[in-house]
């Protein structure tokens, strides 16, 4: 499919001034070569921006934005994981709205959360991991360094016009990266499947369609996609981590399906707490198997060098560490749905009462993680957090209103404190 991307651009009328967005590591790998070869064969005029930061920040976004404002591209091709695709989305937004302040479109309360006016340029996404589902969503996530919060931009207009899902592109992902991105798929599917039903979120029609929330709550359509993704994770995630090519292909399908599911229903508490977990970490680094280039690359800004932080918790890991505690807590809101989620994930529910669904779902997740104790830390304590950090983690979670409101049960600060405390140790 990647070999056809040049023809895809021609069919969209994009033959000049295309920006190919990637990161310094992916720029050296076969997926990027496949894309560029296709563009050259189709006589597409393009430039490469290869300075995307893994786990991007407002500063790294600004580098891409400045580059694109200067060059005024007619379209984008993003080749990489979620960080690359999200950076391309942000660059597209601000290139098309050059007079906007950076915080205009950033989610409240960090930014103003304004709807994006007008159309953006076409974006084709070529994901190289089976995890984020960013090729399907209108979301772009980043670390806001002035506040230390992880936040983002959410708008339907951000969605790529085309996603090219090529399982061959995941061959460069080692076991750790495959596991962490696969766990992101798992949480996308679980959170969207257990999200508050859309009927319970209705508070009256907005003044205009642009003001509708990006996340609607669980619904009949999102359930199909999220439920399918859960079944795929049950069948193929372990095998994909072991390197089975067919399983990797199936996890690519799961990733995209989960993306469609949560792009409609939304994610909730695991993601809400993951943002401070990943942005506040000070003394954890993934093992060397989690591509070393991810922690050593730099991005250029004018004459400066912005160094990527060496301490980082990969997104999929930051999400799943609280998942056992989260689903124990949310199950009270809808025990039957949580029981069905556990069944879709492969658990035997034949002798389980609905009231115990949260415990079963929690145990199912923990059992999966126990297969990878060589590189999955034993809870939040394994990535450097302790009881002394609970207050700051709760404080970093509370601003994530867009996802918290999708939870089937609304937590207090004390509830978050308890879930984080229960997540300190998993095994």
C-alpha positions in Angstrom: 0.0 0.0 0.0 2.8 2.4 0.8 4.1 2.1 -2.8 0.9 3.8 -4.0 1.2 6.9 -1.8 2.5 8.9 -4.7 -0.5 8.1 -6.8 -2.8 8.8 -3.8 -1.3 12.3 -3.7 -1.8 12.8 -7.4 -5.5 11.8 -7.1 -5.8 14.5 -4.4 -4.2 17.1 -6.7 -1.1 17.3 -4.5 1.9 17.2 -6.7 3.8 20.2 -5.4 4.9 21.4 -2.0 4.2 18.3 0.1 5.8 18.1 3.6 6.9 14.7 4.7 7.0 14.7 8.5 9.0 12.1 10.5 11.5 11.8 13.4 15.3 11.5 13.2 15.3 7.7 13.8 12.5 6.9 11.4 14.2 9.0 8.7 16.8 6.2 8.5 14.5 3.3 8.3 12.8 1.3 5.4 9.3 2.8 5.9 10.6 6.3 5.2 12.5 5.0 2.1 9.4 3.3 0.8 7.4 6.6 1.1 10.1 8.7 -0.5 10.6 6.2 -3.4 6.9 6.4 -4.2 6.9 10.2 -4.2 9.9 10.3 -6.4 8.4 7.8 -8.9 5.2 9.9 -9.0 7.2 13.2 -9.6 5.8 14.7 -6.4 7.7 17.8 -5.2 8.3 17.4 -1.5 10.5 18.5 1.5 11.3 16.4 4.5 10.9 17.6 8.1 12.7 15.0 10.2 13.0 16.8 13.6 9.9 15.5 15.4 10.4 14.8 19.1 9.2 11.6 20.6 6.7 12.5 23.3 6.4 16.0 21.8 6.3 19.2 23.7 5.0 22.7 22.9 8.6 23.6 22.0 9.0 20.8 19.6 5.6 21.5 18.0 6.7 25.1 17.6 9.7 24.0 15.6 7.5 22.1 13.1 5.0 25.0 13.0 7.6 27.6 12.2 9.1 25.4 9.5 5.6 24.9 7.9 4.6 28.5 8.2 7.8 29.5 6.4 7.2 27.0 3.5 3.4 27.0 3.2 2.8 23.4 2.1 -0.2 22.2 0.1 -0.3 18.9 2.0 1.3 16.6 4.5 2.5 13.0 4.8 3.3 11.8 8.3 5.5 8.7 8.6 6.0 7.4 12.1 4.2 6.7 15.4 1.7 8.9 17.2 4.3 11.6 18.0 5.0 12.1 14.3 1.3 12.1 13.2 0.3 14.4 16.1 3.1 16.8 15.2 2.0 16.9 11.6 -1.6 17.6 12.7 -0.4 20.6 14.9 1.8 22.0 12.2 -1.1 21.8 9.8 -3.4 23.7 12.2 -1.1 26.6 12.8 0.2 26.9 9.3 -3.4 27.3 8.1 -4.1 29.8 11.0 -0.9 31.8 11.1 -2.3 34.6 13.2 -3.6 32.3 16.0 -1.9 32.2 19.3 -0.6 28.8 20.1 -2.9 28.3 23.1 -6.1 29.3 21.1 -6.8 25.7 20.0 -5.2 23.9 23.0 -7.7 22.2 25.3 -8.9 24.1 28.3 -7.9 24.8 31.0 -4.3 25.0 29.7 -5.5 26.7 26.5 -8.7 28.4 25.2 -10.1 25.3 23.5 -11.4 27.3 20.5 -12.8 25.4 17.5 -10.5 25.4 14.5 -11.9 27.7 11.8 -11.9 26.7 8.1 -10.4 23.7 6.4 -6.9 22.3 6.9 -4.6 20.9 4.2 -4.8 17.2 3.4 -2.8 14.9 5.7 -1.9 11.3 4.9 -0.8 9.3 7.9 1.5 6.3 7.6 1.7 4.8 11.1 4.8 2.7 11.9 3.6 1.3 15.2 0.5 -0.6 16.1 -0.7 1.5 19.0 -1.8 5.1 18.9 -4.5 5.0 16.2 -3.7 8.6 15.5 -4.3 8.0 11.8 -8.0 7.8 12.7 -8.5 10.6 15.2 -8.9 14.3 15.5 -6.5 14.6 18.4 -2.9 15.8 18.8 -1.2 15.3 22.2 1.8 17.1 23.6 3.6 18.1 26.9 3.0 21.8 27.8 6.3 22.6 29.5 5.3 25.9 31.2 2.7 24.0 33.3 4.2 20.5 33.3 0.8 19.2 32.0 0.1 16.9 29.1 -2.7 18.3 27.0 -3.7 18.5 23.4 -5.8 19.8 20.6 -9.1 18.1 19.7 -11.0 18.9 16.6 -12.6 16.7 13.9 -10.7 18.8 11.3 -7.5 17.3 12.5 -8.3 13.8 11.2 -6.0 12.6 8.4 -7.8 12.2 5.0 -6.1 8.8 4.5 -4.3 6.3 6.7 -2.0 3.8 5.1 -1.8 0.7 7.4 1.2 -1.3 6.3 2.2 -4.1 8.8 5.7 -4.3 7.2 6.4 -0.9 8.8 6.2 -2.4 12.3 9.1 -4.9 11.6 11.6 -2.4 13.1 9.7 -2.4 16.5 11.4 -4.5 19.1 9.5 -6.5 21.8 9.3 -3.6 24.3 8.0 -1.1 21.8 5.5 -3.7 20.4 4.2 -4.4 23.9 3.9 -0.7 25.0 2.1 0.3 21.8 -0.1 -2.8 22.0 -1.0 -1.9 25.5 -2.1 1.5 24.3 -4.4 -0.3 21.8 -5.8 -2.3 24.7 -6.5 0.7 26.9 -8.0 2.6 24.0 -10.4 -0.3 23.4 -11.2 -0.9 27.1 -11.7 2.8 27.9 -14.0 3.5 24.9 -16.0 0.3 25.5 -16.6 1.2 29.2 -17.1 4.9 28.5 -20.2 6.6 29.8 -23.1 5.9 27.4 -23.6 8.7 25.0 -27.3 9.2 26.1 -26.0 10.1 29.6 -23.7 12.8 28.2 -26.4 14.8 26.4 -26.7 18.2 28.0 -28.5 19.9 25.1 -27.5 20.7 21.5 -24.6 23.0 21.1 -25.0 26.4 19.5 -23.4 25.1 16.4 -21.9 21.7 15.3 -18.3 22.9 15.7 -18.9 23.1 19.4 -19.9 19.4 19.8 -17.4 17.5 22.0 -14.8 15.4 20.3 -15.7 12.4 22.5 -19.4 11.3 22.5 -19.4 8.4 25.0 -19.9 4.8 24.2 -22.4 4.1 21.4 -23.5 1.3 19.2 -20.9 2.1 16.5 -18.0 2.6 18.8 -18.8 -0.7 20.6 -18.3 -2.6 17.3 -14.8 -1.2 16.8 -13.7 -1.3 20.4 -15.1 -4.8 21.0 -13.3 -6.1 17.9 -10.0 -4.5 19.1 -10.3 -6.2 22.5 -10.8 -9.6 20.8 -7.7 -8.9 18.6 -5.6 -8.0 21.6 -6.7 -11.2 23.3 -5.7 -13.3 20.3 -2.6 -11.5 19.0 -0.9 -9.1 21.4 1.3 -11.8 23.1 2.2 -13.3 19.7 3.0 -9.9 18.2 5.5 -9.2 21.0 7.2 -12.5 20.3 7.6 -11.4 16.6 4.9 -13.4 14.9 4.4 -11.5 11.5 0.7 -12.5 11.2 0.0 -11.3 14.8 1.7 -8.0 14.1 -0.5 -7.6 11.1 -3.6 -8.3 13.2 -2.4 -5.8 15.9 -2.2 -3.1 13.2 -5.8 -3.8 12.4 -6.6 -3.7 16.1 -4.9 -0.4 16.5 -6.9 1.2 13.7 -10.1 -0.3 15.0 -9.5 0.9 18.5 -8.7 4.4 17.1 -12.1 4.5 15.3 -13.7 3.4 18.5 -12.2 5.8 20.9 -12.2 8.6 18.3 -16.0 8.4 18.7 -16.6 7.3 22.3 -13.4 8.7 23.9 -11.0 7.5 26.5 -11.2 8.2 30.2 -9.4 7.7 33.5 -6.3 5.6 32.4 -5.4 8.3 29.9 -6.3 11.1 32.3 -3.8 9.8 34.9 -1.2 8.8 32.3 -0.5 12.4 31.4 1.1 13.5 34.7 2.7 10.0 35.0 4.6 10.6 31.7 5.2 14.3 32.0 6.4 14.4 35.6 8.8 11.4 35.6 12.3 12.3 36.7 14.2 9.0 37.1 12.9 6.3 34.7 14.2 5.3 31.3 13.0 2.4 29.2 15.4 -0.4 28.7 17.8 -0.2 25.7 15.4 -2.4 23.7 13.0 0.5 23.5 14.8 2.1 20.6 17.7 4.1 22.0 17.2 6.7 19.3 14.0 7.7 21.0 15.9 9.1 24.0 19.0 10.5 22.3 17.6 12.4 19.3 17.5 16.2 19.3 15.4 18.7 17.4 16.7 22.0 16.0 15.1 25.3 16.7 16.9 28.1 14.9 20.4 28.1 16.4 19.3 26.2 19.5 19.2 22.5 20.2 16.2 21.2 22.1 17.3 18.0 23.8 14.7 15.3 24.3 14.3 14.4 27.9 16.2 11.2 28.7 13.8 10.2 31.4 10.5 9.1 29.9 7.6 6.7 30.4 6.4 5.4 27.1 2.8 6.4 26.5 1.3 2.9 26.4 3.1 2.0 29.6 1.9 5.2 31.4 -1.6 4.3 30.5 -1.7 0.7 31.5 0.0 1.0 34.9 -3.3 2.4 36.4 -5.6 0.2 34.3 -6.2 -2.5 36.9 -7.1 0.0 39.6 -9.2 2.1 37.2 -11.5 -0.7 36.0 -12.0 -2.0 39.5 -13.3 1.4 40.4 -15.4 2.1 37.2 -17.0 -1.3 37.2 -19.5 -0.2 39.9 -21.1 2.1 37.2 -21.9 -0.8 34.8 -20.9 -4.2 36.0 -22.4 -6.1 33.0 -20.4 -4.0 30.5 -17.2 -4.5 32.4 -17.9 -8.3 32.5 -18.4 -8.3 28.7 -15.2 -6.4 28.3 -13.4 -9.0 30.3 -15.0 -11.7 28.1 -13.9 -10.0 24.9 -10.4 -9.9 26.4 -10.4 -13.6 26.7 -11.5 -14.1 30.4 -13.7 -17.0 31.4 -16.8 -15.4 32.7 -19.0 -18.5 33.0 -18.9 -18.6 36.8 -18.3 -14.9 37.5 -21.0 -12.6 38.9 -21.4 -9.2 37.5 -20.6 -7.6 40.8 -17.1 -9.1 40.5 -16.5 -7.9 37.0 -14.1 -5.2 38.0 -11.9 -7.6 39.9 -11.9 -10.1 36.9 -11.0 -7.4 34.4 -8.3 -6.1 36.7 -6.8 -9.5 37.1 -7.0 -10.2 33.4 -4.9 -7.1 32.7 -2.4 -7.9 35.4 -2.0 -11.4 34.1 -1.2 -10.1 30.7 1.4 -7.7 32.0 3.0 -10.5 34.1 4.2 -12.1 30.8 6.6 -9.1 30.4 8.1 -8.5 33.8 11.5 -8.2 32.2 10.6 -4.8 30.9 7.2 -3.9 32.4 7.8 -2.2 35.7 6.0 -3.3 38.8 3.5 -0.5 39.0 4.2 3.2 39.5 6.9 2.5 42.0 8.8 0.9 39.1 8.9 4.1 37.2 10.1 6.2 40.2 6.9 7.3 41.9 6.1 6.9 45.6 3.4 8.0 48.1 5.1 11.4 48.3 4.2 12.0 44.6 0.5 11.2 44.9 -0.6 14.8 45.5 1.3 16.1 42.4 0.0 13.2 40.2 -3.6 14.0 41.3 -3.0 17.7 40.6 -1.7 16.9 37.1 -4.8 14.7 36.4 -7.6 17.1 37.4 -7.1 19.4 34.4 -7.8 16.5 32.0 -11.5 17.4 31.9 -12.1 16.3 28.3 -11.3 12.7 29.1 -12.5 12.6 32.8 -16.0 13.5 31.7 -16.1 10.4 29.5 -15.7 8.1 32.6 -18.8 6.1 33.5 -18.3 7.2 37.1 -17.1 10.7 38.0 -14.1 10.6 40.4 -13.2 13.0 43.2 -9.6 14.0 43.9 -9.7 11.4 46.7 -10.8 8.7 44.3 -7.8 9.6 42.0 -5.5 9.4 45.0 -6.8 5.9 45.8 -6.5 4.6 42.3 -2.9 6.0 42.0 -2.0 4.5 45.4 -3.4 1.1 44.4 -1.3 1.3 41.2 2.0 1.7 43.0 2.5 -2.1 42.9 0.9 -4.5 40.4 2.5 -7.9 41.0 
